[in-house]
Amino acid sequence: DVKVTQSSRYLVKRTGEKVFLECVQDMDHENMFWYRQDPGLGLRLIYFSYDVKMKEKGDIPEGYSVSREKKERFSLILESASTNQTSMYLCASVGGGIPGNTIYFGEGSWLTVV
Amino acid sequence: DQQVKQNSPSLSVQEGRISILNCDYTNSMFDYFLWYKKYPAEGPTFLISISSIKDKNEDGRFTVFLNKSAKHLSLHIVPSQPGDSAVYFCAASVYNFNKFYFGSGTKLNVKP
């Protein structure tokens, strides 16, 4: 089974702190994604990566950056956390080159910024 | 502007009856659609998918219908069970480009 692992399930950070959210997938997928989920807004794409060291902005990249140094690992970075970044963050991955692939999600990371 | 819309934020259904969840999309390039189920504090899990060459796909109690001309898809759950209570997201993508667009979700409550 595909496994997408998010290292931190629950975090509480202070405003202005730098926050790292780590995600690892074990299926050699080319594409990885970071979403945030907020009530009434569904899943919004922050960033995605289709290869090592490659990244593309999603719909809401402001205040975030990402890093993909290895194929299996995709990190989301909040450079200076703010209270409006309190949310559930979801990492996902999908294989490339095969039409109709299914996207697999991690368990989610609940971030509270105080 | 949202390209995938779920206009019903919530739905309540009696156990044993049919649940129908709806989803509309605006981008005519989308040709692959998926439904995900999400419990609180967990990641979404894949439920069922359909490509645009079909208008119906079934998997057990779950059936997805696609109406391309109306840019509309629906998920039917028959019979509904209390364990189906969750938030359901529809998603769309272009078949061979793996970027997915999600709706805002519909919270289904199946009452015993």
Interface residues (C-beta under 8 A of the other chain):
Chain A: V4 E30 N31 F33 Y35 G40 L41 G42 L43 R44 L45 F48 Y50 L90 A92 V94 G95 G96 P99 G100 N101 T102 I103 Y104 F105 G106 E107 G108 W110
Chain B: Q6 P9 Y32 L34 Y36 A41 E42 G43 P44 T45 F46 S49 S51 F89 A91 Y95 N96 N98 K99 F100 Y101 F102 G103 S104 G105
